[in-house]
Amino acid sequence: MNDRGSQLDAARAVKQKARTVFARFAPVSGVGITRQGDSYAVQVNLESEPADREELPDRIDGVPVVVRVVGQVRKQIS
């Protein structure tokens, strides 16, 4: 497997762990995978700004983490 493939697999593997870790800091709206340069990172979307961003991990099991505060995600009624 190529390096990019293994990076993508690593990001996929830590998604659930990222949800658990970041839930201690703020409500989590969602967790996904994003590109970061030539690599992949886990993106954690939070409902609100955490009390102290300095405490947030920037990596989980070696995978970079991108944090965004997006607010509460709601289902649209059509």
Order of alpha helices (4+ residues) and beta strands (2+ residues): alpha-beta-beta-beta-beta
